[in-house]
Amino acid sequence: MNISVVIVNWNVRDLLARCLASVEAEARGFPGRVDTIVVDNASSDGSAVMVRGRFSIVTLIQNGTNRGFSAACNQGIRASSGEAVLLLNPDAELQPGSLAALADALERRPKVAVVGPRLLNADGSPQSSRRRFPTLATAFLESTILQSCFPDLPHLRRYYCLDRPDDLAQAVDWLMGACLLLRRSALDEVGLLDERFFMYFEETDWCKRAQEADWRVLYQPQAQVRHLAGQSSAQDLSRSHIYFTDSKAKYYAKHFGPVVGRLVRWLLMLDYALRLAEEGVKLALGHKPALRRERIAMYRAVLRWGLAR
């Protein structure tokens, strides 16, 4: 199997270098051809210069603006030629044997559209990556103040697949998009990522569309990938929250209807208003004032964006 690796980068030069080095190491022992495409979303940290200087065989696509994760992934997929496409975050590093394990899982199961690895935190502990599809209840609970108050609710445990062991290969609804190997024929049938999702929920949406077309999604823990989650989004947390909120509402509008999408959007605005009030109380009590001011500014930015729409 020939594989094209597509990496979308935004201002994480050093992590990108480590990611590319891990791809190079895996490609050396891989029986098929491995080519790599980096799509850079207008980084200002010298990422493009680093790629040209240290990884000359990598195809580099430079965008003049930050086009978002989905659109940049699609650029890379269109420029690729492999029988499968590995979408890999720049803050991820392939561990020894991971590429072969993913490819083998895809080759052995012709109805699998996408296979993902076991993600690992920096300390080597497992990172949650398996999911069931969001329901209406998920919209009210996941990533809201309610989850902060009641993190062990049965619905959330089911959503995160905590009722199933994470060390066994298994079919799942969808997988976190830090590292996903997609079959070319499935991409041709299902289509590319929906570019209305600037970032977040694009992999959820694609997996749902794939399963609606009678494809399967596979979790393969024999493949392991170290993932330092959220390194790009951490550079601008306000925008990250806005993108997450916008994509979550768009996902529900697309798959549950526009009325539900609007309801979810306003629910999330209420959630941020409650978070803002909570941070205001903590600031008034003198608890970690610098952190409280930072969060207050962030939540105000999200609310200004949401109320202006």
Summary of the structure (lengths in Angstrom):
residues: 309
radius of gyration: 19.7
end to end distance: 46.5
largest distance: 61.6
contacts: 1016
relative contact order: 0.13
helix: 49%
strand: 20%
